[in-house]
């Protein structure tokens, strides 16, 4: 989510009663996870994607990544759900305006979760309860998301917990955490989902566990990846999920499975290319050539995400020599140089956004070697290659192009 959990707050030393059949792991996504989303591990069974939201109860914003994230979740045989950013909605009229806008746009199946992300701004318990009832009346499963301290300080959470299941977040630190630490469980009634980390994997990703089986809602019993109803995104995902690997063609979008070990040529597959979308350039027998990594992979080691580049509003754009567009729609220009900070401190982040997780805080005199720059989110960012194959990003100019340092 966009906020950060209050570290160490609300400690509770007893683990909740989690039945094995209900203990599915999953993730939640915003625009930062791109058009395809990003799973952490092969064990993940669900994803909850942000459709958009409001910061004032009257104007709305959409996340362009939402339809394709739903599609790609279904394409991988996993369960897709939805959440709405909910800030400064203090009247029923505002709640109605927000839901009048978003309910017709929901791409997950009827019965699936539609959560209100309540973690910032002014709140009104009655308006939230009104919204939960509207979500339920529309045929979805209402859920309240947030951090226990914020929710108890800004709402009557006991009352809301009687209206809908809760999805609460709490984590002790930002170390990579693939399983829950129940010493930091935010004890409360009617918790359906526990978000136990924002660093499920290196680089950042929210990790969740289903405590009650609520993420099965919207999917046929005994067929967890079979939606009860279909939307355009769900249909596109089902087409991809049901397409045989023997029918893969150039132009399809695929991912390399987490379990894959070696390319078809024998070299080990780096972990950072697994689970990511790759366009198929060529097909040869039981192998495919993937465009961005220019490597041959066995069909048995991949999964189809989309049967063509345009499915579910996804369009993967090829990299050119000096300029390319990433899967967040940001256009980057190649430039190898060094940036030296003179107007610090500045935040080095995992993404090119002021809301992305911070890697480190750098003071004056610090130098960043970068390989590309882009104008996005009101700033000019540069991209720093890192030793683990990932990237760091830092704002080097403001919206008026005033630099925070020097270049060489």
ChimeraX attribute file (.defattr): number of C-alpha atoms within 10 A of each C-alpha:
attribute: neighborCount
match mode: 1-to-1
recipient: residues
	/A:1	22
	/A:2	14
	/A:3	15
	/A:4	15
	/A:5	24
	/A:6	16
	/A:7	13
	/A:8	14
	/A:9	16
	/A:10	17
	/A:11	16
	/A:12	15
	/A:13	13
	/A:14	11
	/A:15	14
	/A:16	15
	/A:17	9
	/A:18	14
	/A:19	12
	/A:20	8
	/A:21	10
	/A:22	16
	/A:23	17
	/A:24	22
	/A:25	25
	/A:26	26
	/A:27	24
	/A:28	24
	/A:29	26
	/A:30	22
	/A:31	20
	/A:32	20
	/A:33	19
	/A:34	18
	/A:35	28
	/A:36	28
	/A:37	27
	/A:38	21
	/A:39	26
	/A:40	21
	/A:41	18
	/A:42	11
	/A:43	11
	/A:44	17
	/A:45	24
	/A:46	27
	/A:47	27
	/A:48	27
	/A:49	30
	/A:50	28
	/A:51	28
	/A:52	20
	/A:53	23
	/A:54	19
	/A:55	16
	/A:56	16
	/A:57	21
	/A:58	14
	/A:59	12
	/A:60	15
	/A:61	13
	/A:62	16
	/A:63	15
	/A:64	19
	/A:65	27
	/A:66	30
	/A:67	27
	/A:68	29
	/A:69	33
	/A:70	34
	/A:71	33
	/A:72	33
	/A:73	29
	/A:74	28
	/A:75	28
	/A:76	22
	/A:77	20
	/A:78	21
	/A:79	27
	/A:80	31
	/A:81	30
	/A:82	27
	/A:83	26
	/A:84	22
	/A:85	22
	/A:86	25
	/A:87	19
	/A:88	18
	/A:89	25
	/A:90	18
	/A:91	16
	/A:92	17
	/A:93	13
	/A:94	19
	/A:95	23
	/A:96	18
	/A:97	15
	/A:98	22
	/A:99	19
	/A:100	12
	/A:101	15
	/A:102	17
	/A:103	15
	/A:104	9
	/A:105	14
	/A:106	21
	/A:107	25
	/A:108	30
	/A:109	25
	/A:110	21
	/A:111	22
	/A:112	27
	/A:113	25
	/A:114	27
	/A:115	28
	/A:116	25
	/A:117	22
	/A:118	24
	/A:119	23
	/A:120	18
	/A:121	14
	/A:122	15
	/A:123	20
	/A:124	16
	/A:125	18
	/A:126	16
	/A:127	18
	/A:128	23
	/A:129	21
	/A:130	17
	/A:131	20
	/A:132	25
	/A:133	17
	/A:134	18
	/A:135	21
	/A:136	17
	/A:137	11
	/A:138	15
	/A:139	16
	/A:140	25
	/A:141	24
	/A:142	27
	/A:143	26
	/A:144	26
	/A:145	26
	/A:146	24
	/A:147	23
	/A:148	23
	/A:149	17
	/A:150	16
	/A:151	21
	/A:152	12
	/A:153	10
	/A:154	17
	/A:155	17
	/A:156	13
	/A:157	19
	/A:158	13
	/A:159	12
	/A:160	20
	/A:161	17
	/A:162	12
	/A:163	19
	/A:164	20
	/A:165	21
	/A:166	25
	/A:167	24
	/A:168	24
	/A:169	26
	/A:170	29
	/A:171	28
	/A:172	17
	/A:173	14
	/A:174	14
	/A:175	14
	/A:176	15
	/A:177	19
	/A:178	16
	/A:179	13
	/A:180	20
	/A:181	15
	/A:182	18
	/A:183	16
	/A:184	21
	/A:185	25
	/A:186	25
	/A:187	17
	/A:188	14
	/A:189	12
	/A:190	17
	/A:191	21
	/A:192	20
	/A:193	26
	/A:194	24
	/A:195	28
	/A:196	26
	/A:197	28
	/A:198	28
	/A:199	20
	/A:200	25
	/A:201	17
	/A:202	15
	/A:203	18
	/A:204	21
	/A:205	23
	/A:206	20
	/A:207	27
	/A:208	29
	/A:209	25
	/A:210	24
	/A:211	23
	/A:212	19
	/A:213	16
	/A:214	17
	/A:215	28
	/A:216	26
	/A:217	21
	/A:218	25
	/A:219	21
	/A:220	13
	/A:221	12
	/A:222	8
	/A:223	11
	/A:224	18
	/A:225	23
	/A:226	20
	/A:227	27
	/A:228	17
	/A:229	16
	/A:230	16
	/A:231	18
	/A:232	17
	/A:233	25
	/A:234	26
	/A:235	19
	/A:236	25
	/A:237	29
	/A:238	24
	/A:239	18
	/A:240	27
	/A:241	24
	/A:242	12
	/A:243	16
	/A:244	11
	/A:245	15
	/A:246	11
	/A:247	9
	/A:248	21
	/A:249	17
	/A:250	17
	/A:251	19
	/A:252	23
	/A:253	30
	/A:254	27
	/A:255	22
	/A:256	25
	/A:257	18
	/A:258	20
	/A:259	13
	/A:260	17
	/A:261	16
	/A:262	15
	/A:263	17
	/A:264	18
	/A:265	11
	/A:266	10
	/A:267	10
	/A:268	11
	/A:269	17
	/A:270	13
	/A:271	16
	/A:272	12
	/A:273	16
	/A:274	22
	/A:275	22
	/A:276	18
	/A:277	25
	/A:278	24
	/A:279	26
	/A:280	23
	/A:281	18
	/A:282	16
	/A:283	18
	/A:284	11
	/A:285	8
	/A:286	14
	/A:287	20
	/A:288	24
	/A:289	21
	/A:290	24
	/A:291	18
	/A:292	15
	/A:293	10
	/A:294	13
	/A:295	16
	/A:296	22
	/A:297	22
	/A:298	18
	/A:299	21
	/A:300	13
	/A:301	18
	/A:302	21
	/A:303	22
	/A:304	25
	/A:305	31
	/A:306	30
	/A:307	22
	/A:308	20
	/A:309	18
	/A:310	14
	/A:311	23
	/A:312	23
	/A:313	18
	/A:314	21
	/A:315	15
	/A:316	21
	/A:317	14
	/A:318	13
	/A:319	13
	/A:320	10
	/A:321	8
	/A:322	10
	/A:323	16
	/A:324	16
	/A:325	16
	/A:326	15
	/A:327	20
	/A:328	16
	/A:329	16
	/A:330	13
	/A:331	15
	/A:332	21
	/A:333	17
	/A:334	17
	/A:335	14
	/A:336	15
	/A:337	13
	/A:338	16
	/A:339	21
	/A:340	19
	/A:341	21
	/A:342	16
	/A:343	14
	/A:344	15
	/A:345	14
	/A:346	19
	/A:347	19
	/A:348	24
	/A:349	23
	/A:350	22
	/A:351	21
	/A:352	27
	/A:353	17
	/A:354	15
	/A:355	14
	/A:356	17
	/A:357	22
	/A:358	18
	/A:359	16
	/A:360	12
	/A:361	12
	/A:362	16
	/A:363	15
	/A:364	14
	/A:365	15
	/A:366	15
	/A:367	16
	/A:368	21
	/A:369	17
	/A:370	22
	/A:371	17
	/A:372	20
	/A:373	23
	/A:374	19
	/A:375	19
	/A:376	16
	/A:377	15
	/A:378	14
	/A:379	21
	/A:380	20
	/A:381	24
	/A:382	31
	/A:383	27
	/A:384	22
	/A:385	16
	/A:386	11
	/A:387	7
	/A:388	11
	/A:389	10
	/A:390	13
	/A:391	19
	/A:392	22
	/A:393	24
	/A:394	27
	/A:395	25
	/A:396	22
	/A:397	17
	/A:398	15
	/A:399	12
	/A:400	9
	/A:401	12
	/A:402	11
	/A:403	18
	/A:404	19
	/A:405	17
	/A:406	14
	/A:407	14
	/A:408	8
